[in-house]
């Protein structure tokens, strides 16, 4: 598989001069192109110089600032209280997404319906659906 110079330049721009960081499928074709093309070798050398400049221009960490930051983090961790162990209410919280008020209202409705006297129309044959329809039609 051969690689075109345009594709080589794109991969060089996106992955840098180190072929080990290139996609595994593209690296063999890039090596073959480098073996036969002086233009590809020139571009690789220019990218390697740019990579070296970028690495050299990066500021290293300031040891004193890093020590101050670590000490500050250690102090803050030492000052903070331990997290509270979850009680039984925290375990019930996901089961009550609407809150306890809705559950209490539902329970109150259930108690009210269970304690209220039965409807006088329940179970009587004289108020069945066909009889009600006949009564409605007779009023017309």
N, C-alpha and C positions, 0 to 999 in steps of 0.2 A: 504494500500500500504506500503510495507516494503522497507527500504532503506539499501543498503549494506554499509559496513564500508568504502570501497574505494570511493564511491560516497560522503559519509559524509565527508571524509578527503579532497576531492577535493573542495567541497562547503565551508568547513572551511577555506581552503587556499585562496579561491578567494573572500569570503564575510566576513570573520572574525568571531569572537565569538558571535556577537550580532545577534540572530536569526531574529530580526526584519528587518535586512538588507538583509536577504536571499530571494530568489524568493518565492512568496506566495504559489506556488504549492509544494515546497520542504519542507517548514518549518514544517507542521504537521508530515510528515514521520520522519523528524529529531528529533522532540520532542518524538515521539514514540520510536525511537532508543535510545535516551538518557535515557528514562525511564527504559529500559531493559538492556542496555549494559554499564558495567563499563569502557570498553575501550573507548567508545564514550565520556563518562563523563570525563575521563582523558584527552583525546584530546581537549575537549572543554575548560577545565581548563587551559591547556598549551596555547591554542590559546588566551584565555582571558588575561593571563599574558603577552604574546607577544604584544597584542593590547595595554595593559596598558603601557608597556615599550616604545612602539613606540609613543604613545601620550605624554608621559613624556619627550621623547628626542627631541621633536619638539621645535625649538626655537620660543619664543614668539616675537611679534613685539617690536622693540625698540621705546619707546614713543617719544624720542627726534628726532630720524630719521624720524618717521612718521609725526611729527609736521613740520620738515623742508621740507619734501616732499609736504605736503599740502600747505605750504606757497609758495613754488616754483610754484606749479600748479596754485594757485590763482593769483600770479604775472603774469604768462604767459597768463592766460585767460584775465586778465585785460589789458594787453598790446596789445593783438591781436585785429585787427580791425574787425568790424562787417562784415559778408559776404554781398557782393553786391546782391541787388535784381535782379533776372533775367529779362533782357529786352526782347524785342520782337525778337531779334536775337537768344537768347538762346532757345526760343520756336521753331524757324525755323530750328535750327541745326539738330535735328533728322530727319527732312524731307529732308535734303540735305547731305546724307552720303558721296557722292563723291565730295562735295565742290561746291562752286558757279560757278567755271569755266566751269564745264560740263553743268550746266543749261544755262549759257550765250551762250555757243557754240550751244546748242540745239535751243535756241531762235533765234540766228543769222541764223542758217540753215533754220528755219521756215520762217523768214522774207525774206531770199534770194529766197526760193522756191515760196513764194507767190507773190513776185514782178517780178520774171523772166517771160519772154514771154512764152506762151505755145509752146510746141514742134510742128513742122510743120507736123509731122506724126500722131498727135492725131486726131482721128475722121475721117480720110480720108479712103475711102473704097478701094482705089487702092493699099494700103499697108497692107491689111489684111493678116492673117496667111496663108490661103490657097493660096493666090496669091503669097506670098513670097516663099512658098514651090515650087510652079510651076516655079517661076523665077530661083530658085536654081537648079532645076532639068533640066531646059532648057539649063543651062550653061555647062552641062557635055558633 
